[in-house]
Amino acid sequence: VADGSFARQLHLETESWVAQGLVSREQAEALRRRYPLVPEERRSRAVAALAIVGAFAVGAGAIGFFAANWDAIPHGGRLALLLGVTAGAYALAYHLRDRTGALPRVGEAMYVVGVLLFGASLFLVGQMYHVEAHDPLALLLWAGGAAATALVARVRALDWIAVALFTAWIGFELGLALDDLGGEALAALPALAMLYGAALYGLATLAQERVRAPLLAETAFPTAGRCLGLPILAGGAFVFTFSEAADELGAAGDELDGLLFGALVLLAAAALASAASLGLTRRRSAVIEAAALATVVAAALVAVLAGGDGALWAIVFNLLFAGGALGLVYVGYLTDEPWLVNLGVVLVAVDLVARYFDVFWDALPRSLGMIGAGVLILAIAYLLERQRRRVLAQMTA
Amino acid sequence: VSRRRRIALVAVVCAQLAVPLGMAALVEADLAFGEEIRLRARPVDPLDVFRGNYVVLTYDISTLQLVRGVSRGQRVCADLFDSGHSYGARFAYPDPPTEGKTICGRARHDARDGTSVAIEYGIETYYASLDRAREIEASIARGELYVVVDLDDDGSARIERLEVGGG
């Protein structure tokens, strides 16, 4: 990729070259295409990222300010302050991005501030009145607000926030319900996370491949769903690569009540249905991804419902995790998606290090173990970096 | 920005302002129309009142003897009596008593009739700033802690305020 100043200079120069008859208009076009003005777009992205980071800082600061000065402000004043600041953030966002168009990136960041303040209002009002409501519901309301704002204002960062909040709501609900059951039930949480992650990735990929609605095409919902779904799926599977965790799966499954059992079946059904539909798309890796999703979901489901030997399940999940990590690299290569390659590489590294500690840590003296771990990590970093670069270079070519 | 999108944006923002406002209005209405009573309380762990920004409270009426068996999560009510400084209760019933003041909550676990059951009334969390938490802690060391709650006709309760040191 050309350096920004060179590309800009070339774009200017080629116009005079055409005027002087040194090159034809077509040749000038070909040269410009070879050195596009990508750095400009990158700078714009950097500004957007900076503005979003600023938005989070402002949101967190405002919440901290309210919390610290809460007692000094009467109830009515607190409400007026919360709502006024939220409305103000949205008004400023609209003014900067949509009305004048003067600072579109900062305007988008102010939309993010508005959504963060909406969430803060929900929790702070509950706190103000010592309300012991069902806490996760506030997350669902927040996610709904974020999704609605994202769709109307078309702010891609909010798509990510909405999907993340929705995921947090699901996790909070499931965690609370499992915790209420007591006993070994909480051990089923990683299995539910696997099913949710698989469903989220499958549905989001399906939406990306199949749904042609202009509104969806402008949003980052499918991208966010895919990028959040896969790590959640991998995280759940990773837990069961350890036999101690896999040992508790059967007992956890036995303790699930009707509601949680329903959630388990529903998530599995959603994941399997999305996998089946994904398999029918024209995506290059459609069949591989569909088969992988179906296998992982079936394994999680059978492990929870049937239980059995924890050591055996640990072997199964180890194979699935390692196969999945390598499969991601391959799928990323097939579909020209570098983030899949990068995620696959990270998971391979995590798996190798985890297995090293799992197998050798107790067998070696502590100092030798540390040296071995360090050498292993360096070797993995060297090999993976080389392989990753090679794969990414091939993809670019 | 099209007119339709502008209207949609205004609607979304208004809805986001209305939700916390509505939550506050509901609680304010409960507090305005409920009947005020005083319950004796204590923090679950007096050494840990600074945990987070809230104090977890337990009441004399948090554990009561059951008249009839209940399962976890089932609604349980207690008939309250005035003991001078505060209100108390002796028994918990799955159905609310028809007379007198009643406070209702949920059973924390399964329990057979004649045994004790832990009840959650929804008034077990009190949010306080660090300074207020210090005051509470000092008052607990000196004397007793009371929570003034507003009781609704259906037996639900909301915390109105905390009174410390007054016994």
Interface residues (C-beta under 8 A of the other chain):
Chain A: A67 A68 W70 D71 H75 L79 L82 L83 T86 A87 Y90 Y94 D98 R99 G114 F118 S121 L122 L124 V125 G126 Q127 M128 Y129 H130 V131 E132 L141 G145 A148 T149 V152 A153 D180
Chain B: V1 R5 R6 A8 L9 V12 V13 A15 Q16 L17 V19 P20 L21 M23 A24 V27 E28 L31 N53 Y54 R72 G122 I123 E124 T125 Y126 Y127 A128 S129 D131 R132 R158 I159
